[in-house]
């Protein structure tokens, strides 16, 4: 299961009543950081969506390294293929591991019912990025081991063969680039991964990049995301135009996520909108296919503010301590070590959550190009998810963008303006019924 499967299930509009059994009966517990590693003991179970890393033994290697500091803590892993659905069910009980990734279905305000505090936001924000994404009433309940940013994973060789060596700066320039790729190469210019569904949710993370706005999440909570010029409208319009102009695969229903990786690595596909988490997967696919992993590039959304590209930073899954764990100190030790010392961020070519850490080498082109990296203020994130669920729009689900692709390819009737207008109407009507 890859990282962004969370987005397919993310905010699955599953009612939290499904998560209010015996698992949600207490609040206010803390998981304090150990002072003396030699005095920390116990067996902890870590739930993870990284089935690949459990299967290939990588997680065991992390645990062995962890045991050099914490020799009396035994770490056991449970890899869940359909993480969101399986954890949601388990959270009806108290048995949902000692450490787990916070499921998207859990409302932010309910974090204290299910997870132990890791400390205050004032304390943790000095060292870590993304703390406000899991903060409730001044306390932090989760910590992501990596940060990610959205962008286009692309085959640099194919783009060069089409004569394009500079990143497009506008949606029109991007479309022109895809048209040139179609005319001058044999590659599919853009691949939607429609059938896998979850990749389409990545388009929501255009939000913030178009206008370089750290308050973009607040804008979702207070305005119409599909108003003229709004970030989501710009992104959705680009996706529509790509498909409408015949620049994507011929039949989106036949796409395949796993095969898209070696196909892009070999130059059969030119471009996909995903996220920085995907780079290493495509580079590995290149190695396995016998092609050059350096051909895998990453480019920002084609929009600039005052001549500068912007890209948003966000956390991956946040690890948390089960409030019912009998080994909270050991669980906290694992989270701290995995975040600070494991090298998981470097192994995945990802952004470290440590504020003083450099960008991974693969993102050095962003530094060279002066791309401005912004962290979105997530203080309105909980309200956005409520609006999204109650309106049944589903910006964190694949359905509406599948409908958008169908509209663009003629499999659905209607106009783009009408389609986006309907989304905006549902969204804004719901805003007034959702508390801040």
C-alpha positions as CSV (number, residue, x, y, z in Angstrom):
1,X,0.0,0.0,0.0
2,X,1.5,3.3,-0.9
3,X,1.5,6.5,1.0
4,X,-1.3,8.2,-0.7
5,X,-3.8,5.5,-0.3
6,X,-4.8,7.5,2.8
7,X,-6.1,10.1,0.4
8,X,-8.5,7.7,-1.3
9,X,-9.9,6.8,2.1
10,X,-9.1,10.2,3.6
11,X,-12.0,11.8,5.3
12,X,-14.0,8.9,4.0
13,X,-17.1,10.7,5.4
14,X,-17.5,7.7,7.7
15,X,-19.3,8.8,10.7
16,X,-17.2,9.0,13.8
17,X,-19.9,7.1,15.6
18,X,-18.2,4.1,14.1
19,X,-15.2,5.1,16.3
20,X,-16.9,5.9,19.6
21,X,-17.0,2.5,21.2
22,X,-14.9,1.6,24.2
23,X,-12.0,3.2,22.3
24,X,-13.2,6.7,23.0
25,X,-14.0,6.8,26.7
26,X,-11.2,8.7,28.3
27,X,-9.1,11.8,27.5
28,X,-6.2,13.8,28.9
29,X,-3.5,11.1,29.1
30,X,0.1,12.0,28.2
31,X,2.8,10.0,26.7
32,X,5.9,11.5,28.2
33,X,9.3,11.3,26.6
34,X,11.7,8.9,28.4
35,X,14.5,10.3,30.4
36,X,16.6,7.1,30.8
37,X,16.4,4.7,27.8
38,X,17.7,1.8,30.0
39,X,14.6,2.0,32.2
40,X,12.1,1.8,29.3
41,X,10.7,-1.6,28.6
42,X,7.7,-3.5,27.2
43,X,6.4,-4.9,24.0
44,X,4.7,-2.4,21.7
45,X,2.6,-3.0,18.6
46,X,3.0,-0.5,15.7
47,X,0.2,-0.4,13.2
48,X,1.4,0.7,9.7
49,X,0.2,1.2,6.2
50,X,3.6,0.4,4.9
51,X,3.0,-3.2,4.0
52,X,5.9,-3.1,1.6
53,X,8.4,-2.2,4.3
54,X,7.1,-4.9,6.7
55,X,7.2,-7.5,3.9
56,X,10.8,-6.7,2.8
57,X,12.2,-6.5,6.3
58,X,12.9,-2.8,6.4
59,X,10.8,-2.2,9.5
60,X,12.7,-5.0,11.3
61,X,15.9,-3.2,10.5
62,X,14.5,0.0,12.0
63,X,13.5,-1.9,15.1
64,X,16.9,-3.4,15.4
65,X,18.5,0.1,15.2
66,X,16.0,1.4,17.8
67,X,17.0,-1.5,20.2
68,X,20.5,-0.2,20.3
69,X,19.1,2.8,22.3
70,X,16.1,1.0,23.9
71,X,17.3,-2.6,24.3
72,X,14.3,-3.6,26.6
73,X,11.6,-2.5,24.2
74,X,10.3,-5.1,21.7
75,X,8.7,-3.7,18.6
76,X,6.1,-5.7,16.7
77,X,4.6,-4.5,13.5
78,X,1.1,-5.1,12.0
79,X,0.9,-4.0,8.4
80,X,-2.7,-3.3,7.2
81,X,-3.4,-3.4,3.5
82,X,-6.6,-1.3,3.8
83,X,-5.4,0.8,6.7
84,X,-8.1,3.3,7.1
85,X,-11.0,0.8,7.0
86,X,-9.3,-1.8,9.2
87,X,-8.2,0.7,11.9
88,X,-11.6,2.4,11.9
89,X,-13.1,-0.9,13.0
90,X,-10.4,-1.7,15.6
91,X,-11.0,1.7,17.2
92,X,-14.4,0.5,18.4
93,X,-12.2,-1.3,21.0
94,X,-9.2,-0.3,23.0
95,X,-7.1,-2.7,20.9
96,X,-5.7,-0.4,18.1
97,X,-2.0,-0.9,18.7
98,X,0.4,1.1,20.9
99,X,1.5,3.3,18.1
100,X,-0.6,4.0,15.0
101,X,-1.0,6.5,12.2
102,X,-4.0,8.7,12.9
103,X,-6.8,7.7,10.6
104,X,-8.3,10.5,8.5
105,X,-11.8,9.6,9.7
106,X,-11.1,10.7,13.2
107,X,-12.3,14.3,13.8
108,X,-9.5,16.5,15.0
109,X,-11.4,17.6,18.1
110,X,-11.7,14.0,19.1
111,X,-7.9,13.3,19.1
112,X,-7.8,13.6,23.0
113,X,-10.3,10.7,23.3
114,X,-8.1,8.3,21.4
115,X,-4.5,9.4,21.6
116,X,-2.1,10.5,24.4
117,X,-0.6,13.9,24.2
118,X,3.0,14.3,23.1
119,X,3.4,17.7,24.6
120,X,2.4,21.3,24.0
121,X,2.4,22.9,20.6
122,X,4.5,25.8,22.1
123,X,7.2,23.3,23.0
124,X,7.1,21.0,20.0
125,X,6.8,23.7,17.3
126,X,10.3,24.9,18.2
127,X,11.8,21.7,16.8
128,X,9.2,20.2,14.4
129,X,7.2,21.2,11.4
130,X,3.5,20.5,11.0
131,X,2.6,20.5,14.7
132,X,-0.7,22.4,14.2
133,X,-2.0,19.6,12.0
134,X,-2.5,17.5,15.2
135,X,-3.0,20.1,17.8
136,X,-6.1,20.3,20.0
137,X,-6.4,22.9,22.7
138,X,-2.7,23.6,22.7
139,X,-1.5,20.0,22.9
140,X,0.0,17.9,20.1
141,X,-1.4,14.4,19.5
142,X,0.6,13.2,16.5
143,X,3.9,13.5,14.8
144,X,4.6,12.8,11.1
145,X,8.0,11.2,10.4
146,X,8.1,12.9,7.0
147,X,6.8,15.9,5.1
148,X,5.6,15.9,1.5
149,X,4.7,18.4,-1.2
150,X,2.6,18.0,-4.3
151,X,4.1,18.2,-7.8
152,X,4.4,16.6,-11.2
153,X,6.6,13.5,-11.3
154,X,7.9,13.5,-14.9
155,X,10.4,11.9,-17.2
156,X,13.0,14.6,-17.9
157,X,14.4,12.8,-20.9
158,X,10.9,12.8,-22.6
159,X,10.4,16.5,-21.9
160,X,13.9,17.3,-23.2
161,X,13.2,15.2,-26.4
162,X,10.2,17.4,-26.9
163,X,12.4,20.5,-26.6
164,X,11.2,21.6,-23.2
165,X,13.9,22.3,-20.7
166,X,12.2,24.9,-18.5
167,X,9.3,24.3,-16.2
168,X,6.1,25.8,-17.5
169,X,5.0,28.9,-15.5
170,X,1.3,28.9,-16.4
171,X,-1.4,26.3,-17.1
172,X,-1.5,27.3,-20.7
173,X,2.3,26.8,-21.0
174,X,1.9,23.4,-19.3
175,X,-0.8,22.4,-21.8
176,X,1.4,23.6,-24.7
177,X,4.2,21.4,-23.3
178,X,2.0,18.3,-23.2
179,X,0.9,19.0,-26.8
180,X,4.5,19.2,-27.9
181,X,5.2,15.9,-26.1
182,X,2.3,14.3,-28.0
183,X,3.5,15.7,-31.3
184,X,7.2,14.9,-31.0
185,X,7.4,11.7,-28.9
186,X,5.6,8.4,-28.4
187,X,4.9,9.1,-24.8
188,X,1.4,9.6,-23.2
189,X,1.8,13.2,-22.2
190,X,-0.2,12.9,-19.0
191,X,-1.5,9.9,-17.1
192,X,-4.6,10.3,-14.8
193,X,-4.4,6.9,-12.9
194,X,-8.2,7.2,-13.0
195,X,-8.8,3.5,-12.2
196,X,-6.8,3.6,-9.1
197,X,-8.9,6.5,-7.9
198,X,-6.8,7.8,-5.1
199,X,-4.2,9.6,-7.3
200,X,-7.0,12.0,-8.4
201,X,-7.3,13.2,-4.8
202,X,-3.7,14.6,-5.2
203,X,-5.2,17.5,-7.2
204,X,-6.7,18.9,-4.0
205,X,-3.2,19.7,-2.9
206,X,-2.9,22.3,-5.6
207,X,-4.5,24.4,-2.9
208,X,-2.1,27.0,-1.6
209,X,0.5,26.7,-4.5
210,X,-1.3,28.7,-7.1
211,X,-1.4,32.0,-5.1
212,X,1.4,31.1,-2.6
213,X,-1.1,31.5,0.3
214,X,-0.3,30.0,3.7
215,X,-4.0,30.7,4.6
216,X,-5.3,28.6,1.7
217,X,-7.0,26.1,4.1
218,X,-8.8,29.0,5.8
219,X,-9.9,30.2,2.4
220,X,-11.5,26.8,1.9
221,X,-13.4,27.1,5.2
222,X,-14.6,30.6,4.4
223,X,-15.0,31.0,0.7
224,X,-15.9,29.2,-2.5
225,X,-13.1,26.9,-3.6
226,X,-14.3,27.0,-7.2
227,X,-14.8,30.8,-7.5
228,X,-13.1,32.4,-10.5
229,X,-9.3,32.3,-9.9
230,X,-9.5,30.1,-6.8
231,X,-6.8,27.5,-6.4
232,X,-9.0,24.5,-6.7
233,X,-10.7,25.9,-9.7
234,X,-7.4,26.5,-11.4
235,X,-6.2,23.0,-10.7
236,X,-9.5,21.3,-11.7
237,X,-9.6,23.3,-14.9
238,X,-6.1,22.2,-15.8
239,X,-7.1,18.6,-15.2
240,X,-10.2,19.0,-17.3
241,X,-8.3,20.7,-20.1
242,X,-5.6,18.0,-20.2
243,X,-8.3,15.3,-20.7
244,X,-10.5,17.4,-22.9
245,X,-7.6,18.2,-25.3
246,X,-6.7,14.5,-25.7
247,X,-3.4,14.8,-23.7
248,X,-4.1,11.9,-21.3
249,X,-4.4,8.2,-21.9
250,X,-7.2,7.1,-24.3
251,X,-9.2,5.1,-21.9
252,X,-8.9,6.2,-18.2
253,X,-10.8,3.2,-17.0
254,X,-7.9,0.9,-18.0
255,X,-5.2,2.7,-16.1
256,X,-3.0,0.8,-13.7
257,X,-1.0,2.5,-10.8
258,X,1.7,-0.1,-10.4
259,X,2.4,-0.4,-14.1
260,X,2.5,3.3,-14.5
261,X,5.7,3.5,-12.5
262,X,7.9,1.5,-14.9
263,X,6.1,3.0,-17.9
264,X,6.9,6.5,-16.8
265,X,10.5,5.4,-15.9
266,X,10.9,4.0,-19.5
267,X,9.4,7.1,-21.1
268,X,6.1,5.6,-22.2
269,X,4.4,8.1,-19.9
270,X,5.7,11.7,-19.5
271,X,3.9,13.2,-16.5
272,X,1.7,12.5,-13.4
273,X,0.5,14.8,-10.7
274,X,1.3,13.1,-7.4
275,X,3.6,14.2,-4.6
276,X,7.3,14.1,-3.5
277,X,6.6,10.8,-1.7
278,X,6.3,9.1,-5.1
279,X,9.8,10.1,-6.4
280,X,11.6,7.2,-4.8
281,X,9.0,4.7,-6.1
282,X,9.5,5.9,-9.7
283,X,13.3,5.9,-9.3
284,X,13.2,2.3,-8.0
285,X,11.0,1.4,-11.0
286,X,13.6,2.9,-13.3
287,X,16.4,0.8,-11.7
288,X,14.3,-2.3,-12.0
289,X,13.5,-1.5,-15.7
290,X,17.1,-0.8,-16.4
291,X,16.6,2.8,-17.2
292,X,18.2,5.9,-15.6
293,X,16.7,6.9,-12.3
294,X,18.0,10.4,-12.8
295,X,15.5,10.7,-15.6
296,X,12.8,11.0,-12.9
297,X,12.1,14.7,-12.2
298,X,9.7,16.7,-10.1
299,X,8.2,20.0,-11.0
300,X,5.9,22.5,-9.2
301,X,2.4,23.4,-10.3
302,X,2.6,25.8,-13.3
303,X,1.8,29.1,-11.5
304,X,3.9,31.9,-10.2
305,X,3.5,34.8,-7.8
306,X,5.8,37.7,-8.7
307,X,7.9,35.4,-10.8
308,X,8.3,32.7,-8.1
309,X,6.9,29.1,-8.0
310,X,5.4,28.1,-4.7
311,X,4.9,24.6,-3.2
312,X,3.1,23.6,-0.1
313,X,4.5,21.4,2.6
314,X,2.3,19.0,4.6
315,X,2.8,16.1,6.9
316,X,2.4,12.5,5.9
317,X,0.4,10.3,8.3
318,X,0.9,11.4,11.9
319,X,2.0,8.7,14.3
320,X,0.2,8.7,17.7
321,X,0.2,6.8,21.0
322,X,-3.0,4.9,21.8
323,X,-4.5,6.5,24.9
324,X,-5.1,2.9,26.2
325,X,-1.6,1.7,25.7
326,X,0.0,0.1,28.8
327,X,3.4,1.1,27.5
328,X,3.0,4.8,26.7
329,X,6.6,5.6,27.5
330,X,7.9,2.9,25.1
331,X,5.5,4.0,22.5
332,X,6.6,7.6,22.8
333,X,10.2,6.5,22.6
334,X,9.5,4.8,19.3
335,X,7.8,7.9,17.8
336,X,10.6,10.2,18.9
337,X,13.3,7.9,17.7
338,X,11.6,7.1,14.4
339,X,11.1,10.8,13.7
340,X,14.5,12.0,14.8
341,X,17.0,9.2,14.4
342,X,15.7,6.4,12.0
343,X,16.6,8.1,8.8
344,X,13.2,7.2,7.4
345,X,13.0,10.6,5.8
346,X,16.3,10.2,4.0
347,X,15.5,6.6,3.0
348,X,12.3,7.9,1.3
349,X,13.9,11.0,-0.2
350,X,11.3,12.9,1.9
351,X,11.3,16.2,3.7
352,X,12.3,15.9,7.3
353,X,9.9,17.2,10.0
354,X,12.9,18.7,11.8
355,X,13.0,22.4,11.1
356,X,16.8,22.6,10.9
357,X,17.1,19.7,8.4
358,X,18.1,20.4,4.7
359,X,15.9,19.4,1.8
360,X,16.6,16.0,0.3
361,X,19.0,16.0,-2.6
362,X,16.2,15.1,-5.1
363,X,14.5,18.4,-4.3
364,X,17.6,20.5,-4.8
365,X,16.3,21.7,-8.2
366,X,13.6,23.4,-6.2
367,X,16.2,25.3,-4.2
368,X,18.1,26.1,-7.3
369,X,15.0,27.5,-9.0
370,X,14.0,29.5,-5.9
371,X,10.8,27.7,-5.3
372,X,9.2,29.1,-2.2
373,X,8.1,26.4,0.2
374,X,5.1,27.3,2.4
375,X,3.5,25.5,5.3
376,X,-0.3,25.9,5.3
377,X,-1.9,27.1,8.5
378,X,-4.2,24.1,9.4
379,X,-6.1,25.9,12.2
380,X,-9.2,25.7,10.0
381,X,-8.5,22.1,8.8
382,X,-11.1,20.5,11.1
383,X,-13.8,22.8,9.8
384,X,-12.8,22.1,6.2
385,X,-13.2,18.4,6.7
386,X,-16.6,18.9,8.3
387,X,-17.8,21.0,5.4
388,X,-16.4,18.5,3.0
389,X,-18.2,15.6,4.7
390,X,-21.5,17.4,5.3
391,X,-21.6,18.8,1.8
392,X,-20.8,15.4,0.3
393,X,-18.5,17.2,-2.2
394,X,-15.5,15.0,-1.3
395,X,-12.3,17.0,-2.0
396,X,-10.4,14.3,-0.2
397,X,-12.1,11.5,-2.2
398,X,-11.7,10.5,-5.8
399,X,-15.3,10.6,-6.9
400,X,-15.8,14.2,-8.0
401,X,-12.6,14.2,-10.0
402,X,-13.6,11.0,-11.6
403,X,-16.8,12.8,-12.6
404,X,-14.6,15.7,-13.8
405,X,-12.5,13.4,-16.0
406,X,-15.7,11.7,-17.3
407,X,-17.1,15.2,-18.2
408,X,-13.9,16.1,-20.0
409,X,-13.8,12.9,-22.1
410,X,-17.5,13.1,-23.0
411,X,-18.7,10.2,-20.8
412,X,-20.8,12.6,-18.8
413,X,-23.1,15.5,-19.9
414,X,-22.7,19.1,-18.8
415,X,-20.3,22.0,-18.9
416,X,-17.2,22.7,-16.8
417,X,-18.7,25.9,-15.4
418,X,-21.9,24.2,-14.4
419,X,-20.0,21.3,-12.8
420,X,-17.7,23.5,-10.7
421,X,-20.6,25.9,-10.0
422,X,-22.6,23.0,-8.5
423,X,-19.6,22.0,-6.3
424,X,-19.3,25.6,-5.1
425,X,-23.0,25.9,-4.3
426,X,-23.0,22.7,-2.2
427,X,-19.9,23.8,-0.4
428,X,-20.9,27.4,0.5
429,X,-24.4,26.3,1.5
430,X,-22.9,23.9,4.0
431,X,-20.5,26.4,5.4
432,X,-23.2,28.2,7.3
433,X,-24.3,25.1,9.1
434,X,-20.8,24.1,10.3
435,X,-19.4,25.7,13.4
436,X,-15.9,27.2,13.5
